[in-house]
């Protein structure tokens, strides 16, 4: 027979394992059929506040699910489908509407538009990231707190070529002021950041022509004007 002390220890271990299991289930977006879903929640300008990005709500209906609603690429609402105003639900009622993302796990509405994806990698971890991006699969970006989501390419002395998503305003502004960082918003929203960023270290005659698509138009016009004057 177990002593009282042993029983208390066993019960304590079982309780700890139960708590750990509950956390694992939540992290995996698993669903308990007897418990309503929990969704990330926001509306209007609060969806663009970084401090509000992790706020949640519990659905009142066991059959309800999580959604994210966009206007263009801007998030305008997140939460349980049944709690949204009708103008937002209308988008979700249409099949495969790009401005409504539905999901059926707990806290699963943490992604941006399903049709906007970027290549995400570091050449310090995967050499293909630098030049062989055609072999890579684009990933869906996280939910944005900026007006738009952008794909980016950055050259770093420590990590080499870095590719991914920029979904926060501060990251986008920092990239615009960095001569080794470039962003793109692809028309077809599929991995527009497959190009190589041209920097002072990588520039050369062959590099100029092979990377013409990422050179600023003003630079091209300046080069052409100098050629005309020399004729």
N, C-alpha and C positions, 0 to 999 in steps of 0.2 A: 504494500500500500504506500502511496505517496504521502509525505508529511504535509502539513499546512504550508510550510515555507516553499516546498517543491511545487505544490499546486499553484501558489501565488506566482512563482517564477514562470511556470508553464502558461498560466493565463496571461501574464504580462507579455511573453513572447508571442502568443497567439494574437493579442491585441495589436502589438507592433507590426506583425506580418500583415494583419488586416488593414492597418492604416497605410502601409507601404503599397499593398495591392490596390487600394482605392486611388492612391496617387498615380500609380502606373496606368490604371484604367483611364484616369482623367487626362494624363499626358498623351495617351494613345488615341484620344478622341473616341473612346469606346462608349457604348450606350447601355445604360441599365434600363430595361423595358419598364420598370416600375417607377422610374424617376424622370421627370421632365428634363429636357435638354437645357444646357446653359450655353448662351451665345454671347459673343462680343457685341456691345451695344453702343450706338451713338446716333445723333441726328444733326443735320445741318453743319454749322461751323465747328461743332465739337468733334466731328469726324476728322478735322484737319489739325487738331491739337494733339501733339505728341503725348501730353500728360493724360489724355483721355483714351488712348489707344487700347488700354487693357481693361477698360470698364466692361462689366458683364451684366446680363439679365437672365432670369430663369423663366422659361416658357410656361404658360399656364396649362397648355394642352400637351398631353403625352405624345400626340401625333405631330406636333409642330416641329419645325426645323429652322436652321440658321440661314440667313441670307445677308448678302452685301449688295447694295444698290448704288449704281453710278450715274452720274450725268457726264457723258463723255468718259474721261478717265478719272474724274473726281468722285470720291466717295461722298454720298449724300445721306446715307443711312445704313446702319447695321443693326441686326437684332433678330428676334423671332419673327417669322413671316406674319403670324397672326396679330402681332402688335403694331405692325407698320401701317401708316396711312394708305388709303386706297390708291393714290397716285403712284406710290412706290410698288404696291402689290401688283398693279397692272402690268408692270414690266416683267415681274416674276411669273405672271400667269401665261405669258407667251413662251412658246417653245424656243429654247436656245437663244434667248435675248442676250446680247453681249453686255447689256448694262444691268444684269441681275445674275449674281452668282449664288446658287443654292448648294447647301451641303447638309449632311444628316448626322454628323457626330457632335460631340460637345466641344464648344469653342473652336469650331472648324472654320468659321468665317474670318480667317486671318490672312487671306490672299487677295491680290488685286484681280483685275479682269482676267478671265481664263484665256482670252485670246491675245494677251500681251505677255511675251516671254523673252528672257534674255539668257545669253550664255553666262554661266557663273563658274569661275575658276581662277586659280593662281598658277603662274608658270613655275613658281618655287615648289609647288606640290605636284604639278602635272605639266611636263614640258610641252605638250600639245597646245596648251593655252596660249602660247606665244604666237604660233603661226598655223597650226593645224586644226583650226576651230570647226572645219566642216565635219569632223568626226565626232563632235560633241553635241549633246542633246540640250536644248534650251529648257530653262526651268520657269515656272510661273512665279512672278514677283510677289513679295509680301504686300499687304494692304498699304496703300500710300496715305501719307498725311500731307502731301503736297497736291497742287492742282493737277499735276501729271506725273506719271511714272516714266522714268528714262532708263535705257540701258547705258552702260558706261564702259570705257576702256581707260585704264590708267597705267602709266609706266612708273615703277618704283625701284629705287636703288636697292632696297632690301628684299622685296618680294617679286621683282621682275614685272611681268605683265599681269594685271588684275582685271577681271571682267565680272560684271554683275548688274544688279538693279540699284538705282537710286530712287527711293520713294519718299525721302524726307527733304524738305526745303533747304535745310542747312547743308546737307551733302551736295545738293545740286549747285548751290551758290559757291561752295568751296571748289567744286570741279571747274566751274566757269572761270575762276580766278587762277587756276593751275594750268600752266602751259603743257603739262604732261598728262592732262586728263581731258577726255572727250566724251560727250553724251550724244545719244540719238533717240529719236522717236519714230520708229519705223512705220511706214504706211500700212504694211501688212502685219505689223505687230509681232513679228517672229524673228527674234535673234538678230537684230540689226547691228549688234556690237561684235561682229565677227572680223572687223578690220583691224589693222595695225596702226597705232598712233605714231605719227612722225614727230620725232624730237630732234634736238640739236645733235644728240649722240648717234642717232640712227639715220640722219639725213645724208644723202649722197645723190649722185646723178641717177643711178638706177632706182634709188629709193623714192626720189621725187616723182618719177613717172609711174612707178608701181603703186604709189599711195596717193595719186592725184585726187581721189574721191574724198580725202579727208583734209586736203589743203584748203585754207580759206580762199574764197574767190578774190579778195583784195590782193593776196600774194600772187595769184596767177596773173591778174591784170598788171601788176607792177613789173613782173618778169617780161610779159609781152610788150609793154611800153618801152622798156629798156632795149629790147631787141629791135623794135621799129626805129628808134632813134639812132641805133648803130648802123643801120643799113644806108 
